[in-house]
Amino acid sequence: LLEEKLGPFDLPDRSALVYSFSPRIGPVAKSVGFEFPVTRLSPYLRPWGSKPIRRLVGTPNFILSTVTGLIKQHRKEGMPALAMALQYLQGWERFVHLGTPMAIRGGGLERLNRARAGMGLHVWPAPLELEASMLEAGFSLISDNMDPRVVSLPDGGARWSRPASQPLDEEWRERLDTAADSERADLIKEAGESLPTWSELGVSRRRGIVVEQGRRMFWTGSEDKWAAEAEGGLPWGSPRLTGHRGAGDTD
Protein backbone atom coordinates (compact mmCIF):
# COMPACT_ATOMS: atom_id res chain seq x y z
CA LEU A 1 0.00 0.00 0.00
CA LEU A 2 2.78 2.45 0.90
CA GLU A 3 4.70 1.50 -2.22
CA GLU A 4 1.62 2.13 -4.36
CA LYS A 5 1.05 5.57 -2.83
CA LEU A 6 4.68 6.69 -3.20
CA GLY A 7 5.25 5.15 -6.62
CA PRO A 8 3.85 8.06 -8.69
CA PHE A 9 6.23 10.54 -7.02
CA ASP A 10 9.34 9.04 -8.68
CA LEU A 11 11.40 9.70 -5.56
CA PRO A 12 15.19 10.05 -5.89
CA ASP A 13 17.37 7.36 -4.35
CA ARG A 14 17.78 7.56 -0.58
CA SER A 15 14.93 10.04 -0.11
CA ALA A 16 12.53 7.70 1.71
CA LEU A 17 13.10 5.67 4.86
CA VAL A 18 10.53 3.73 6.89
CA TYR A 19 10.96 3.76 10.68
CA SER A 20 9.57 1.34 13.24
CA PHE A 21 10.15 0.53 16.91
CA SER A 22 9.54 -3.13 16.13
CA PRO A 23 12.68 -5.29 16.33
CA ARG A 24 11.15 -7.36 13.52
CA ILE A 25 10.98 -4.56 10.96
CA GLY A 26 14.10 -5.73 9.11
CA PRO A 27 13.24 -9.43 8.71
CA VAL A 28 9.59 -8.68 7.91
CA ALA A 29 10.52 -6.13 5.23
CA LYS A 30 12.83 -8.66 3.60
CA SER A 31 10.29 -11.48 3.78
CA VAL A 32 7.66 -9.50 1.85
CA GLY A 33 10.09 -7.92 -0.60
CA PHE A 34 9.41 -4.39 0.63
CA GLU A 35 11.19 -2.07 -1.79
CA PHE A 36 11.88 0.89 0.51
CA PRO A 37 14.74 0.88 3.04
CA VAL A 38 13.75 0.45 6.67
CA THR A 39 15.34 1.08 10.03
CA ARG A 40 14.61 0.41 13.68
CA LEU A 41 14.12 3.13 16.28
CA SER A 42 16.10 2.83 19.51
CA PRO A 43 15.43 2.37 22.33
CA TYR A 44 12.56 -0.02 21.78
CA LEU A 45 9.32 1.57 23.05
CA ARG A 46 6.20 -0.55 23.20
CA PRO A 47 3.06 0.77 21.48
CA TRP A 48 0.83 0.57 24.55
CA GLY A 49 0.53 2.70 27.69
CA SER A 50 1.03 6.37 28.47
CA LYS A 51 4.26 8.15 27.56
CA PRO A 52 5.75 7.77 31.07
CA ILE A 53 4.89 4.06 31.07
CA ARG A 54 6.36 3.51 27.60
CA ARG A 55 9.56 5.25 28.62
CA LEU A 56 9.77 3.32 31.88
CA VAL A 57 9.35 0.00 30.08
CA GLY A 58 11.92 1.09 27.48
CA THR A 59 14.57 2.03 30.05
CA PRO A 60 16.18 -1.44 30.31
CA ASN A 61 16.60 -1.56 26.52
CA PHE A 62 18.22 1.89 26.61
CA ILE A 63 20.62 0.96 29.41
CA LEU A 64 21.67 -2.37 27.93
CA SER A 65 22.22 -1.17 24.36
CA THR A 66 25.36 0.55 23.13
CA VAL A 67 25.67 2.94 20.22
CA THR A 68 28.43 0.84 18.68
CA GLY A 69 26.33 -2.29 19.12
CA LEU A 70 23.33 -0.65 17.45
CA ILE A 71 25.48 0.40 14.50
CA LYS A 72 26.78 -3.16 14.09
CA GLN A 73 23.28 -4.66 14.36
CA HIS A 74 21.81 -2.30 11.78
CA ARG A 75 24.72 -2.86 9.41
CA LYS A 76 24.39 -6.64 9.78
CA GLU A 77 20.70 -6.41 8.86
CA GLY A 78 21.54 -4.33 5.80
CA MET A 79 19.92 -1.15 7.09
CA PRO A 80 21.40 2.03 5.57
CA ALA A 81 20.70 4.17 8.63
CA LEU A 82 19.89 3.93 12.29
CA ALA A 83 17.53 6.08 14.34
CA MET A 84 17.99 6.79 18.02
CA ALA A 85 16.95 9.02 20.86
CA LEU A 86 19.08 12.10 21.52
CA GLN A 87 19.71 10.80 25.05
CA TYR A 88 22.21 8.31 23.61
CA LEU A 89 24.37 11.27 22.61
CA GLN A 90 23.54 14.25 24.84
CA GLY A 91 23.08 14.90 28.55
CA TRP A 92 23.78 12.75 31.58
CA GLU A 93 21.75 9.90 30.11
CA ARG A 94 24.50 9.09 27.61
CA PHE A 95 26.63 7.85 30.51
CA VAL A 96 23.88 5.53 31.80
CA HIS A 97 23.80 3.00 28.98
CA LEU A 98 26.63 0.55 28.38
CA GLY A 99 29.54 1.23 26.07
CA THR A 100 31.87 4.13 25.33
CA PRO A 101 30.00 7.45 25.52
CA MET A 102 29.28 9.13 22.19
CA ALA A 103 28.39 12.80 21.74
CA ILE A 104 27.37 15.54 19.33
CA ARG A 105 30.71 17.33 19.71
CA GLY A 106 34.38 16.70 20.40
CA GLY A 107 35.97 13.31 20.84
CA GLY A 108 32.63 11.61 21.38
CA LEU A 109 31.46 12.81 17.97
CA GLU A 110 34.64 11.62 16.27
CA ARG A 111 34.21 8.16 17.83
CA LEU A 112 30.61 8.09 16.65
CA ASN A 113 31.37 9.14 13.08
CA ARG A 114 34.26 6.71 12.80
CA ALA A 115 31.99 3.91 14.02
CA ARG A 116 29.13 4.65 11.62
CA ALA A 117 31.53 5.27 8.71
CA GLY A 118 28.96 6.87 6.43
CA MET A 119 25.87 5.13 7.78
CA GLY A 120 22.94 7.49 8.18
CA LEU A 121 22.02 8.57 11.71
CA HIS A 122 18.54 9.94 12.44
CA VAL A 123 18.10 11.50 15.88
CA TRP A 124 15.04 12.65 17.80
CA PRO A 125 14.07 14.92 19.40
CA ALA A 126 16.00 17.78 17.81
CA PRO A 127 15.69 20.88 20.03
CA LEU A 128 16.09 24.17 18.22
CA GLU A 129 18.99 25.15 20.47
CA LEU A 130 20.92 22.07 19.27
CA GLU A 131 19.74 22.01 15.66
CA ALA A 132 22.76 23.72 14.08
CA SER A 133 25.25 21.64 16.09
CA MET A 134 23.48 18.39 15.23
CA LEU A 135 23.35 19.16 11.52
CA GLU A 136 27.02 20.14 11.58
CA ALA A 137 27.75 16.84 13.33
CA GLY A 138 26.20 15.05 10.35
CA PHE A 139 22.96 13.86 11.94
CA SER A 140 19.60 13.72 10.22
CA LEU A 141 17.10 15.37 12.53
CA ILE A 142 13.56 14.28 13.36
CA SER A 143 12.22 17.62 14.53
CA ASP A 144 9.08 18.72 16.34
CA ASN A 145 9.67 22.30 15.21
CA MET A 146 8.77 22.60 11.54
CA ASP A 147 6.82 25.85 11.73
CA PRO A 148 7.91 27.88 8.66
CA ARG A 149 7.45 31.05 10.71
CA VAL A 150 10.48 30.08 12.82
CA VAL A 151 13.28 31.75 10.87
CA SER A 152 15.87 32.19 13.63
CA LEU A 153 17.57 29.78 16.01
CA PRO A 154 18.08 30.54 19.72
CA ASP A 155 21.76 31.38 19.09
CA GLY A 156 20.74 34.14 16.67
CA GLY A 157 21.62 32.29 13.47
CA ALA A 158 19.17 31.89 10.62
CA ARG A 159 17.19 28.69 10.33
CA TRP A 160 17.25 26.96 6.95
CA SER A 161 14.89 23.99 6.86
CA ARG A 162 16.15 22.39 3.62
CA PRO A 163 19.84 21.57 4.24
CA ALA A 164 19.59 18.38 2.17
CA SER A 165 17.12 19.06 -0.62
CA GLN A 166 18.28 22.64 -1.27
CA PRO A 167 21.67 23.30 0.36
CA LEU A 168 22.74 26.87 1.00
CA ASP A 169 25.87 28.21 -0.62
CA GLU A 170 28.28 30.44 1.33
CA GLU A 171 26.79 33.64 -0.05
CA TRP A 172 23.26 32.80 1.01
CA ARG A 173 24.36 31.51 4.40
CA GLU A 174 26.10 34.82 5.10
CA ARG A 175 23.12 36.85 3.88
CA LEU A 176 20.70 34.96 6.10
CA ASP A 177 22.89 34.94 9.20
CA THR A 178 23.65 38.67 9.01
CA ALA A 179 20.07 39.72 8.28
CA ALA A 180 17.79 41.14 10.95
CA ASP A 181 15.02 38.88 12.23
CA SER A 182 12.44 41.08 10.53
CA GLU A 183 14.13 40.51 7.15
CA ARG A 184 14.75 36.79 7.35
CA ALA A 185 11.33 35.50 6.33
CA ASP A 186 11.47 37.38 3.02
CA LEU A 187 15.09 36.38 2.42
CA ILE A 188 14.34 32.72 3.14
CA LYS A 189 11.49 32.84 0.64
CA GLU A 190 13.81 34.43 -1.93
CA ALA A 191 16.48 31.81 -1.30
CA GLY A 192 13.95 29.03 -1.74
CA GLU A 193 12.89 30.47 -5.08
CA SER A 194 16.40 31.04 -6.42
CA LEU A 195 18.63 28.28 -5.08
CA PRO A 196 18.85 25.01 -7.05
CA THR A 197 17.57 21.79 -5.52
CA TRP A 198 19.94 18.86 -5.00
CA SER A 199 19.06 17.33 -8.37
CA GLU A 200 19.59 20.69 -10.09
CA LEU A 201 23.07 21.27 -8.65
CA GLY A 202 26.04 20.94 -10.96
CA VAL A 203 28.22 17.86 -10.74
CA SER A 204 31.15 19.78 -9.24
CA ARG A 205 28.95 21.38 -6.57
CA ARG A 206 27.45 18.03 -5.54
CA ARG A 207 30.91 16.50 -5.46
CA GLY A 208 32.23 19.35 -3.33
CA ILE A 209 29.46 18.91 -0.76
CA VAL A 210 29.81 15.16 -0.32
CA VAL A 211 33.61 15.19 -0.36
CA GLU A 212 33.66 17.78 2.43
CA GLN A 213 31.13 15.77 4.43
CA GLY A 214 32.83 12.45 3.78
CA ARG A 215 36.23 13.70 4.90
CA ARG A 216 34.84 15.37 8.00
CA MET A 217 32.67 12.42 9.00
CA PHE A 218 35.06 9.58 8.14
CA TRP A 219 32.97 7.87 5.46
CA THR A 220 34.35 4.66 4.03
CA GLY A 221 35.29 4.46 0.36
CA SER A 222 36.88 6.94 -2.00
CA GLU A 223 35.91 10.47 -2.94
CA ASP A 224 35.04 9.24 -6.43
CA LYS A 225 32.67 6.68 -4.91
CA TRP A 226 30.94 9.34 -2.81
CA ALA A 227 30.59 11.63 -5.82
CA ALA A 228 29.18 8.85 -8.01
CA GLU A 229 26.67 7.93 -5.31
CA ALA A 230 25.60 11.56 -4.99
CA GLU A 231 24.53 11.62 -8.64
CA GLY A 232 21.62 9.33 -7.75
CA GLY A 233 20.62 11.16 -4.58
CA LEU A 234 21.98 12.47 -1.32
CA PRO A 235 24.13 9.84 0.47
CA TRP A 236 22.69 8.35 3.65
CA GLY A 237 25.49 9.84 5.72
CA SER A 238 24.53 13.40 4.77
CA PRO A 239 22.41 15.39 7.25
CA ARG A 240 18.71 15.96 6.65
CA LEU A 241 15.92 17.79 8.48
CA THR A 242 12.53 16.07 8.66
CA GLY A 243 9.36 16.53 10.66
CA HIS A 244 8.36 14.13 13.42
CA ARG A 245 4.85 12.72 12.82
CA GLY A 246 3.52 16.06 11.69
CA ALA A 247 5.85 17.86 14.09
CA GLY A 248 3.79 16.86 17.13
CA ASP A 249 4.74 16.84 20.80
CA THR A 250 7.27 14.25 22.01
CA ASP A 251 7.50 15.35 25.65
C-alpha positions as CSV (number, residue, x, y, z in Angstrom):
1,L,0.0,0.0,0.0
2,L,2.8,2.4,0.9
3,E,4.7,1.5,-2.2
4,E,1.6,2.1,-4.4
5,K,1.1,5.6,-2.8
6,L,4.7,6.7,-3.2
7,G,5.3,5.1,-6.6
8,P,3.9,8.1,-8.7
9,F,6.2,10.5,-7.0
10,D,9.3,9.0,-8.7
11,L,11.4,9.7,-5.6
12,P,15.2,10.1,-5.9
13,D,17.4,7.4,-4.4
14,R,17.8,7.6,-0.6
15,S,14.9,10.0,-0.1
16,A,12.5,7.7,1.7
17,L,13.1,5.7,4.9
18,V,10.5,3.7,6.9
19,Y,11.0,3.8,10.7
20,S,9.6,1.3,13.2
21,F,10.2,0.5,16.9
22,S,9.5,-3.1,16.1
23,P,12.7,-5.3,16.3
24,R,11.1,-7.4,13.5
25,I,11.0,-4.6,11.0
26,G,14.1,-5.7,9.1
27,P,13.2,-9.4,8.7
28,V,9.6,-8.7,7.9
29,A,10.5,-6.1,5.2
30,K,12.8,-8.7,3.6
31,S,10.3,-11.5,3.8
32,V,7.7,-9.5,1.8
33,G,10.1,-7.9,-0.6
34,F,9.4,-4.4,0.6
35,E,11.2,-2.1,-1.8
36,F,11.9,0.9,0.5
37,P,14.7,0.9,3.0
38,V,13.7,0.5,6.7
39,T,15.3,1.1,10.0
40,R,14.6,0.4,13.7
41,L,14.1,3.1,16.3
42,S,16.1,2.8,19.5
43,P,15.4,2.4,22.3
44,Y,12.6,0.0,21.8
45,L,9.3,1.6,23.0
46,R,6.2,-0.6,23.2
47,P,3.1,0.8,21.5
48,W,0.8,0.6,24.6
49,G,0.5,2.7,27.7
50,S,1.0,6.4,28.5
51,K,4.3,8.2,27.6
52,P,5.7,7.8,31.1
53,I,4.9,4.1,31.1
54,R,6.4,3.5,27.6
55,R,9.6,5.2,28.6
56,L,9.8,3.3,31.9
57,V,9.3,0.0,30.1
58,G,11.9,1.1,27.5
59,T,14.6,2.0,30.1
60,P,16.2,-1.4,30.3
61,N,16.6,-1.6,26.5
62,F,18.2,1.9,26.6
63,I,20.6,1.0,29.4
64,L,21.7,-2.4,27.9
65,S,22.2,-1.2,24.4
66,T,25.4,0.6,23.1
67,V,25.7,2.9,20.2
68,T,28.4,0.8,18.7
69,G,26.3,-2.3,19.1
70,L,23.3,-0.7,17.5
71,I,25.5,0.4,14.5
72,K,26.8,-3.2,14.1
73,Q,23.3,-4.7,14.4
74,H,21.8,-2.3,11.8
75,R,24.7,-2.9,9.4
76,K,24.4,-6.6,9.8
77,E,20.7,-6.4,8.9
78,G,21.5,-4.3,5.8
79,M,19.9,-1.1,7.1
80,P,21.4,2.0,5.6
81,A,20.7,4.2,8.6
82,L,19.9,3.9,12.3
83,A,17.5,6.1,14.3
84,M,18.0,6.8,18.0
85,A,17.0,9.0,20.9
86,L,19.1,12.1,21.5
87,Q,19.7,10.8,25.0
88,Y,22.2,8.3,23.6
89,L,24.4,11.3,22.6
90,Q,23.5,14.2,24.8
91,G,23.1,14.9,28.6
92,W,23.8,12.8,31.6
93,E,21.7,9.9,30.1
94,R,24.5,9.1,27.6
95,F,26.6,7.9,30.5
96,V,23.9,5.5,31.8
97,H,23.8,3.0,29.0
98,L,26.6,0.5,28.4
99,G,29.5,1.2,26.1
100,T,31.9,4.1,25.3
101,P,30.0,7.5,25.5
102,M,29.3,9.1,22.2
103,A,28.4,12.8,21.7
104,I,27.4,15.5,19.3
105,R,30.7,17.3,19.7
106,G,34.4,16.7,20.4
107,G,36.0,13.3,20.8
108,G,32.6,11.6,21.4
109,L,31.5,12.8,18.0
110,E,34.6,11.6,16.3
111,R,34.2,8.2,17.8
112,L,30.6,8.1,16.6
113,N,31.4,9.1,13.1
114,R,34.3,6.7,12.8
115,A,32.0,3.9,14.0
116,R,29.1,4.6,11.6
117,A,31.5,5.3,8.7
118,G,29.0,6.9,6.4
119,M,25.9,5.1,7.8
120,G,22.9,7.5,8.2
121,L,22.0,8.6,11.7
122,H,18.5,9.9,12.4
123,V,18.1,11.5,15.9
124,W,15.0,12.6,17.8
125,P,14.1,14.9,19.4
126,A,16.0,17.8,17.8
127,P,15.7,20.9,20.0
128,L,16.1,24.2,18.2
129,E,19.0,25.1,20.5
130,L,20.9,22.1,19.3
131,E,19.7,22.0,15.7
132,A,22.8,23.7,14.1
133,S,25.2,21.6,16.1
134,M,23.5,18.4,15.2
135,L,23.4,19.2,11.5
136,E,27.0,20.1,11.6
137,A,27.7,16.8,13.3
138,G,26.2,15.1,10.4
139,F,23.0,13.9,11.9
140,S,19.6,13.7,10.2
141,L,17.1,15.4,12.5
142,I,13.6,14.3,13.4
143,S,12.2,17.6,14.5
144,D,9.1,18.7,16.3
145,N,9.7,22.3,15.2
146,M,8.8,22.6,11.5
147,D,6.8,25.9,11.7
148,P,7.9,27.9,8.7
149,R,7.5,31.1,10.7
150,V,10.5,30.1,12.8
151,V,13.3,31.8,10.9
152,S,15.9,32.2,13.6
153,L,17.6,29.8,16.0
154,P,18.1,30.5,19.7
155,D,21.8,31.4,19.1
156,G,20.7,34.1,16.7
157,G,21.6,32.3,13.5
158,A,19.2,31.9,10.6
159,R,17.2,28.7,10.3
160,W,17.3,27.0,7.0
161,S,14.9,24.0,6.9
162,R,16.2,22.4,3.6
163,P,19.8,21.6,4.2
164,A,19.6,18.4,2.2
165,S,17.1,19.1,-0.6
166,Q,18.3,22.6,-1.3
167,P,21.7,23.3,0.4
168,L,22.7,26.9,1.0
169,D,25.9,28.2,-0.6
170,E,28.3,30.4,1.3
171,E,26.8,33.6,-0.1
172,W,23.3,32.8,1.0
173,R,24.4,31.5,4.4
174,E,26.1,34.8,5.1
175,R,23.1,36.8,3.9
176,L,20.7,35.0,6.1
177,D,22.9,34.9,9.2
178,T,23.7,38.7,9.0
179,A,20.1,39.7,8.3
180,A,17.8,41.1,11.0
181,D,15.0,38.9,12.2
182,S,12.4,41.1,10.5
183,E,14.1,40.5,7.1
184,R,14.8,36.8,7.3
185,A,11.3,35.5,6.3
186,D,11.5,37.4,3.0
187,L,15.1,36.4,2.4
188,I,14.3,32.7,3.1
189,K,11.5,32.8,0.6
190,E,13.8,34.4,-1.9
191,A,16.5,31.8,-1.3
192,G,13.9,29.0,-1.7
193,E,12.9,30.5,-5.1
194,S,16.4,31.0,-6.4
195,L,18.6,28.3,-5.1
196,P,18.8,25.0,-7.0
197,T,17.6,21.8,-5.5
198,W,19.9,18.9,-5.0
199,S,19.1,17.3,-8.4
200,E,19.6,20.7,-10.1
201,L,23.1,21.3,-8.7
202,G,26.0,20.9,-11.0
203,V,28.2,17.9,-10.7
204,S,31.1,19.8,-9.2
205,R,28.9,21.4,-6.6
206,R,27.4,18.0,-5.5
207,R,30.9,16.5,-5.5
208,G,32.2,19.4,-3.3
209,I,29.5,18.9,-0.8
210,V,29.8,15.2,-0.3
211,V,33.6,15.2,-0.4
212,E,33.7,17.8,2.4
213,Q,31.1,15.8,4.4
214,G,32.8,12.5,3.8
215,R,36.2,13.7,4.9
216,R,34.8,15.4,8.0
217,M,32.7,12.4,9.0
218,F,35.1,9.6,8.1
219,W,33.0,7.9,5.5
220,T,34.4,4.7,4.0
221,G,35.3,4.5,0.4
222,S,36.9,6.9,-2.0
223,E,35.9,10.5,-2.9
224,D,35.0,9.2,-6.4
225,K,32.7,6.7,-4.9
226,W,30.9,9.3,-2.8
227,A,30.6,11.6,-5.8
228,A,29.2,8.9,-8.0
229,E,26.7,7.9,-5.3
230,A,25.6,11.6,-5.0
231,E,24.5,11.6,-8.6
232,G,21.6,9.3,-7.7
233,G,20.6,11.2,-4.6
234,L,22.0,12.5,-1.3
235,P,24.1,9.8,0.5
236,W,22.7,8.3,3.6
237,G,25.5,9.8,5.7
238,S,24.5,13.4,4.8
239,P,22.4,15.4,7.2
240,R,18.7,16.0,6.7
241,L,15.9,17.8,8.5
242,T,12.5,16.1,8.7
243,G,9.4,16.5,10.7
244,H,8.4,14.1,13.4
245,R,4.9,12.7,12.8
246,G,3.5,16.1,11.7
247,A,5.9,17.9,14.1
248,G,3.8,16.9,17.1
249,D,4.7,16.8,20.8
250,T,7.3,14.3,22.0
251,D,7.5,15.4,25.6
